[in-house]
Amino acid sequence: MTDRLARTRSAGVLAVLRAPSAERALDAAEAIIRGGVTGIEVTYSTPDAPAVIRELIARHGSAAHIGAGTVTTSAEAAAAADAGAEFLVSPGTLPDVTRAMQETGAVVMTGALTPTEVMTALRLEVDVVKIFPASLGGPGYLGALRGPFPHAPLMPTGGVTPDNLAAWFAAGAVAVGAGGDLANGSSIAAGDWDDIERRATLFTAALASARA
């Protein structure tokens, strides 16, 4: 049986990219990829997110793992999939939106925080349960969720840094989503691509160390 999460597991880190313009998003993604992080989640809070996804796939093909984030409607799911998104991420788990995401054939990741929400996501048979905001409980909370849900594919997002990345994987994460500590909003707004690349390099090194 094909592992639908093989590409996500291989990338390890998904950069949660929010940018004030499509151009800024593309430049930030390029800096992140140069730094070694190949998973890019282009959020719908970025203008023209599907166009950004389409362009990144055209530039990098299978060398990068490109998807859409902050998917909150069926229309957004369809547009991102049409652009070629490999995965779709929603901050929560709404049955109608989840089903629309699943109909695209892309890998589906929906948000949860409490055990009840995790159960809801698993009952809807999503590919990955995004634990968000993971910063509220830290790696210890993710580990605690492993008790009742030992086989659930969990992806913490929010509060993931190079310093604690290994702890998240040790707690059972299938991958992690990294926002401000990687795709830093101030640096993106300022066009400081050297800083974005530096941050990506730190995550790349941390991931390699965690897997060693």
N, C-alpha and C positions, 0 to 999 in steps of 0.2 A: 504493500500500500504506500502510495506517495505521501511524504510528509509535507503537508501544506505549509508548515511553519519552517521548513528548511532554510529558506532565504532570510526569514526574520531571526532565527537562531544564529545563522552565520553572521549577520550584521551585528547582532548583540545590542547595539545602541541605536535608537531611533531619535534623531534630532527633531524636536518639535519646533518647527519654523514658523514664526509669526513676523511679518514684515509690513512696512507701510506702503509698499508698492511691489508690483511684479518684478521690476528691475532689481530692486534691493533684495528681494527673495532669491532671485537667480544668482546674484553676486554672493550672497551669504551661503547658499547651498554649495557653490563652487569652492568657497573657502573651507567649508566643513569637509567636503570630499577630499580636498587637498590635504587636510589634516588627518585623513585616514578613516573618518566615520562615513560609512556608505549608506546608512539608513536615513532617509529624509522624509519626514511627515510634514507636508505642506498644508498648513491649517487654512480653513475657510475664513479666518479673520484676516488673511492676506488677500488683497484685491486680485482678481483674475486667477484664483488658485488653480483651476483646471488648465489654464494656459501655461502656468509655471510647471505643472506636472508634465504636461506634454513636451515642453521644451527640455526639461531635465532628462526625460527618457530618450529624446532624440539625441541629446549630447552624450549620454553615458550608457544607454542600453542596459544590458544585464550587469554591468559593472557596479551599478548602484541599485538600491532597493527603495523605490519611490512610491509614496502613497499619499493619501489625503487625511487630514485631521479636522477636528471640530465639525464633523458631519452630523447635522441635526435634522435634516429633512431627506425625504426620499429623492427629491430632485437633485440635491447635492450629491447623494450617493451615485446616482445615474450619471451625472455630469463628470464626476471624478473618474468613474470607471470608463466612460467613453474616452477620456483623456489618456487612459492607460494605467491608472493607479493600480498597483499590485495589492495594496491593502487599504482598508478604510477604517478610520478610528472615530468613535463617537465618545463624547465625555460622559454620557449616561447610557442607560439601556431602555429604550422605548420599543415595545414589540413591533409596531408598524415600521419604524425606521430600520430596526434590526433586520426585519424580513426583506425590506427593500435593498439593504446592503448585501444580504446573502444572495439575492436574485442576480446580482451583478457577476457572481463567481469569484470576486476578490476575497482575500483574507479579511475576516471581519473581527474587529476588536472593539468591544464596548465597555463603557466605564461602570465601575461599582466601587463601593467602599465598605459597606456593611456585609455581614454574612448573608442576610436576606437578599441583598442586591446581587451578590455573587451567585447565589442559588438561581435567581431569576435569569441571569446571563447564561448560566450553564444549561438551564432548562430550554432556553432558546437556541442552544447548541452553537454559540459563537466560537470562533477559533481561539480567541485570546480574551481574557478578562483583564481590562486595564484597571489597576487599582489606583484610584485618583480621588483626592490628592494624597499621594503616598507619604508626603511629608508629615501628615498628622500623626502617623503611627510609627514611621521609620521601618527599618528592616525587621525589627522585632515583631511588628504587627503582621508583616507579610509572612513571617515564619509561623505566627500563631494561626493564620488562615490555613496554613498547610495541614493543621490537625484535622479539621473536618473536610478539607478539600485537597487531599494529598496528590491527586493527579491533575488538578486544574492548571491550565496554562495561564500563569499570572504575570502581568507586566506592570511593575510600579512606574508611575509617572508623577513628577513633582517632588522636589527635594533630592533628586539624584545628582551626585557630584563625583568627580574623580576619586575623592577621598573615601566615599562610602560605597562606591560601585561594587567592590568585591563582596561587601556585606549583603547587598541586595541579591547577588547571584548565590551566595552561600545560603540565603534564606529561601531560595527556590525560584527565583525569577527566571522566566524563559527568555526574557529580553528586558531592557529598560527604556523608558522614554525620558529624554533629557531636554529641558526647556531653557530657562534663563541662564543656567550655569554653562550651557554650550552655545545655543543660538541666542546670545545675549542681546536684548532689545536695544539697549543704549548703544552698543557697538554697531549693530545693524543700522540704526538711525544715523549714526555718524559716519557710516561707510568705513569703519575700521576693520578691514578684512584680515589684517595681520593678527588682530586680537582674536577674531573668530577662528582663524586657522590654529592659533596657539591653543585655544580652548579645546578644539577638536583633537589636537595632538595629545593633550593631557588625558582625554577620555580614551583615545586609542591605546595609549600606554597602560592605562588602568585596566582596560578590558583584557589586554594581553597578559597582564600580571594576574588577573583574576582567573584566567583560563590555564595558567601555567601549572 
